[in-house]
Amino acid sequence: MRLRKVLLVTTIAVLLIAAIAGAGFAWFKYAPRRTPPGQPRMSHLDAGTLPAFRDAFNAASAETRVLLLLSPT
């Protein structure tokens, strides 16, 4: 009888953790992404967009500039 109660509590705890993890994943995957007003959206940098990026980057030479490169590997 005591073993049965321990198994029930353990099963409920595991299911609760799985539900919380699933909800967190769903929020991360499907939540709307909003850019603050006045801030440009993130863009993908490739051979076609590089000249425009270079011009915009060089035009702001009097300001602090930050370049963040992310790679999936």
Backbone as JSON Lines, residues from 0, in Angstrom:
{"i":0,"aa":"M","n":[0.83,-1.19,0.0],"ca":[0.0,0.0,0.0],"c":[0.88,1.26,0.0]}
{"i":1,"aa":"R","n":[1.93,1.26,0.82],"ca":[2.81,2.43,0.88],"c":[3.57,2.59,-0.44]}
{"i":2,"aa":"L","n":[3.99,1.5,-1.05],"ca":[4.68,1.54,-2.34],"c":[3.76,2.13,-3.41]}
{"i":3,"aa":"R","n":[2.52,1.78,-3.35],"ca":[1.54,2.3,-4.3],"c":[1.42,3.82,-4.19]}
{"i":4,"aa":"K","n":[1.41,4.33,-2.97],"ca":[1.31,5.78,-2.74],"c":[2.56,6.49,-3.26]}
{"i":5,"aa":"V","n":[3.73,5.91,-3.04],"ca":[4.98,6.49,-3.52],"c":[4.98,6.52,-5.05]}
{"i":6,"aa":"L","n":[4.55,5.45,-5.68],"ca":[4.48,5.41,-7.14],"c":[3.5,6.44,-7.68]}
{"i":7,"aa":"L","n":[2.37,6.61,-7.02],"ca":[1.37,7.6,-7.45],"c":[1.93,9.01,-7.36]}
{"i":8,"aa":"V","n":[2.57,9.33,-6.25],"ca":[3.15,10.67,-6.07],"c":[4.27,10.9,-7.08]}
{"i":9,"aa":"T","n":[5.1,9.9,-7.31],"ca":[6.18,10.02,-8.29],"c":[5.63,10.22,-9.69]}
{"i":10,"aa":"T","n":[4.61,9.47,-10.05],"ca":[3.98,9.61,-11.37],"c":[3.38,11.0,-11.55]}
{"i":11,"aa":"I","n":[2.71,11.49,-10.55],"ca":[2.12,12.83,-10.63],"c":[3.21,13.89,-10.76]}
{"i":12,"aa":"A","n":[4.3,13.74,-10.02],"ca":[5.4,14.7,-10.09],"c":[6.05,14.69,-11.48]}
{"i":13,"aa":"V","n":[6.26,13.51,-12.03],"ca":[6.86,13.42,-13.37],"c":[5.93,14.02,-14.41]}
{"i":14,"aa":"L","n":[4.64,13.74,-14.33],"ca":[3.68,14.31,-15.28],"c":[3.6,15.83,-15.15]}
{"i":15,"aa":"L","n":[3.67,16.34,-13.94],"ca":[3.64,17.78,-13.72],"c":[4.88,18.45,-14.31]}
{"i":16,"aa":"I","n":[6.03,17.86,-14.11],"ca":[7.27,18.4,-14.68],"c":[7.21,18.36,-16.2]}
{"i":17,"aa":"A","n":[6.7,17.26,-16.76],"ca":[6.58,17.16,-18.22],"c":[5.61,18.19,-18.76]}
{"i":18,"aa":"A","n":[4.51,18.44,-18.06],"ca":[3.55,19.44,-18.51],"c":[4.15,20.85,-18.47]}
{"i":19,"aa":"I","n":[4.9,21.16,-17.43],"ca":[5.54,22.47,-17.33],"c":[6.59,22.64,-18.43]}
{"i":20,"aa":"A","n":[7.38,21.59,-18.67],"ca":[8.39,21.65,-19.72],"c":[7.73,21.79,-21.09]}
{"i":21,"aa":"G","n":[6.64,21.08,-21.32],"ca":[5.92,21.18,-22.59],"c":[5.33,22.56,-22.8]}
{"i":22,"aa":"A","n":[4.77,23.14,-21.75],"ca":[4.21,24.49,-21.86],"c":[5.31,25.51,-22.12]}
{"i":23,"aa":"G","n":[6.46,25.34,-21.48],"ca":[7.58,26.25,-21.73],"c":[8.09,26.15,-23.15]}
{"i":24,"aa":"F","n":[8.19,24.94,-23.67],"ca":[8.63,24.75,-25.05],"c":[7.62,25.37,-26.02]}
{"i":25,"aa":"A","n":[6.34,25.15,-25.78],"ca":[5.31,25.7,-26.66],"c":[5.35,27.23,-26.65]}
{"i":26,"aa":"W","n":[5.55,27.82,-25.47],"ca":[5.63,29.28,-25.39],"c":[6.86,29.77,-26.15]}
{"i":27,"aa":"F","n":[7.98,29.11,-25.95],"ca":[9.22,29.51,-26.63],"c":[9.08,29.39,-28.14]}
{"i":28,"aa":"K","n":[8.41,28.36,-28.6],"ca":[8.3,28.08,-30.03],"c":[7.24,28.96,-30.71]}
{"i":29,"aa":"Y","n":[6.09,29.2,-30.05],"ca":[4.96,29.83,-30.72],"c":[4.59,31.21,-30.19]}
{"i":30,"aa":"A","n":[5.27,31.71,-29.18],"ca":[4.94,33.03,-28.63],"c":[5.24,34.11,-29.67]}
{"i":31,"aa":"P","n":[4.41,35.15,-29.72],"ca":[4.68,36.22,-30.69],"c":[5.96,36.96,-30.33]}
{"i":32,"aa":"R","n":[6.7,37.3,-31.34],"ca":[7.94,38.07,-31.15],"c":[7.64,39.52,-31.47]}
{"i":33,"aa":"R","n":[8.0,40.39,-30.54],"ca":[7.75,41.82,-30.73],"c":[9.07,42.58,-30.63]}
{"i":34,"aa":"T","n":[9.24,43.52,-31.53],"ca":[10.39,44.4,-31.49],"c":[9.94,45.71,-30.85]}
{"i":35,"aa":"P","n":[10.7,46.24,-29.9],"ca":[10.31,47.51,-29.27],"c":[10.19,48.62,-30.31]}
{"i":36,"aa":"P","n":[9.3,49.58,-30.08],"ca":[9.14,50.69,-31.02],"c":[10.45,51.44,-31.22]}
{"i":37,"aa":"G","n":[10.77,51.75,-32.46],"ca":[11.98,52.49,-32.78],"c":[13.19,51.61,-33.0]}
{"i":38,"aa":"Q","n":[13.1,50.34,-32.68],"ca":[14.24,49.44,-32.87],"c":[14.02,48.63,-34.14]}
{"i":39,"aa":"P","n":[15.02,48.59,-35.02],"ca":[14.85,47.79,-36.23],"c":[14.82,46.3,-35.89]}
{"i":40,"aa":"R","n":[14.12,45.55,-36.7],"ca":[14.04,44.1,-36.5],"c":[15.38,43.46,-36.85]}
{"i":41,"aa":"M","n":[15.61,42.27,-36.32],"ca":[16.8,41.52,-36.69],"c":[16.72,41.14,-38.15]}
{"i":42,"aa":"S","n":[17.85,41.05,-38.78],"ca":[17.84,40.68,-40.2],"c":[18.9,39.61,-40.44]}
{"i":43,"aa":"H","n":[18.73,38.92,-41.55],"ca":[19.7,37.9,-41.95],"c":[20.73,38.56,-42.86]}
{"i":44,"aa":"L","n":[21.96,38.27,-42.61],"ca":[23.04,38.84,-43.4],"c":[23.53,37.79,-44.39]}
{"i":45,"aa":"D","n":[23.43,38.12,-45.67],"ca":[23.94,37.24,-46.71],"c":[24.56,38.09,-47.82]}
{"i":46,"aa":"A","n":[24.97,37.48,-48.89],"ca":[25.66,38.21,-49.96],"c":[24.8,39.3,-50.56]}
{"i":47,"aa":"G","n":[23.49,39.12,-50.59],"ca":[22.6,40.12,-51.17],"c":[22.37,41.32,-50.27]}
{"i":48,"aa":"T","n":[22.44,41.14,-48.97],"ca":[22.17,42.24,-48.03],"c":[23.45,42.87,-47.49]}
{"i":49,"aa":"L","n":[24.59,42.31,-47.8],"ca":[25.86,42.82,-47.26],"c":[26.17,44.26,-47.66]}
{"i":50,"aa":"P","n":[26.01,44.69,-48.92],"ca":[26.32,46.09,-49.25],"c":[25.47,47.1,-48.47]}
{"i":51,"aa":"A","n":[24.18,46.83,-48.34],"ca":[23.31,47.75,-47.59],"c":[23.71,47.77,-46.11]}
{"i":52,"aa":"F","n":[24.05,46.61,-45.57],"ca":[24.49,46.56,-44.18],"c":[25.78,47.34,-43.99]}
{"i":53,"aa":"R","n":[26.74,47.15,-44.89],"ca":[28.03,47.84,-44.8],"c":[27.83,49.35,-44.84]}
{"i":54,"aa":"D","n":[26.96,49.83,-45.74],"ca":[26.7,51.27,-45.84],"c":[26.07,51.81,-44.56]}
{"i":55,"aa":"A","n":[25.08,51.09,-44.01],"ca":[24.43,51.54,-42.78],"c":[25.41,51.5,-41.6]}
{"i":56,"aa":"F","n":[26.24,50.48,-41.54],"ca":[27.22,50.36,-40.47],"c":[28.24,51.49,-40.53]}
{"i":57,"aa":"N","n":[28.75,51.78,-41.71],"ca":[29.75,52.83,-41.87],"c":[29.16,54.22,-41.69]}
{"i":58,"aa":"A","n":[27.88,54.4,-41.99],"ca":[27.23,55.71,-41.84],"c":[27.11,56.09,-40.37]}
{"i":59,"aa":"A","n":[27.1,55.12,-39.47],"ca":[26.95,55.4,-38.04],"c":[28.31,55.37,-37.33]}
{"i":60,"aa":"S","n":[29.36,55.83,-37.99],"ca":[30.7,55.73,-37.41],"c":[30.88,56.61,-36.17]}
{"i":61,"aa":"A","n":[30.04,57.61,-35.98],"ca":[30.17,58.48,-34.81],"c":[29.47,57.9,-33.58]}
{"i":62,"aa":"E","n":[28.73,56.82,-33.75],"ca":[27.98,56.2,-32.65],"c":[28.61,54.86,-32.28]}
{"i":63,"aa":"T","n":[28.22,54.36,-31.11],"ca":[28.65,53.03,-30.7],"c":[27.9,52.0,-31.54]}
{"i":64,"aa":"R","n":[28.63,51.05,-32.09],"ca":[28.02,50.03,-32.94],"c":[28.34,48.66,-32.36]}
{"i":65,"aa":"V","n":[27.37,47.78,-32.42],"ca":[27.55,46.42,-31.92],"c":[27.14,45.47,-33.03]}
{"i":66,"aa":"L","n":[27.98,44.51,-33.29],"ca":[27.71,43.5,-34.31],"c":[27.69,42.15,-33.62]}
{"i":67,"aa":"L","n":[26.57,41.44,-33.73],"ca":[26.41,40.14,-33.1],"c":[26.21,39.1,-34.19]}
{"i":68,"aa":"L","n":[27.11,38.15,-34.25],"ca":[27.01,37.08,-35.24],"c":[26.66,35.79,-34.5]}
{"i":69,"aa":"L","n":[25.58,35.15,-34.9],"ca":[25.15,33.9,-34.29],"c":[25.27,32.78,-35.29]}
{"i":70,"aa":"S","n":[25.74,31.67,-34.84],"ca":[25.89,30.51,-35.71],"c":[25.18,29.31,-35.07]}
{"i":71,"aa":"P","n":[24.53,28.49,-35.87],"ca":[23.81,27.34,-35.29],"c":[24.74,26.22,-34.83]}
{"i":72,"aa":"T","n":[26.01,26.33,-35.06],"ca":[26.93,25.26,-34.65],"c":[27.81,25.7,-33.51]}
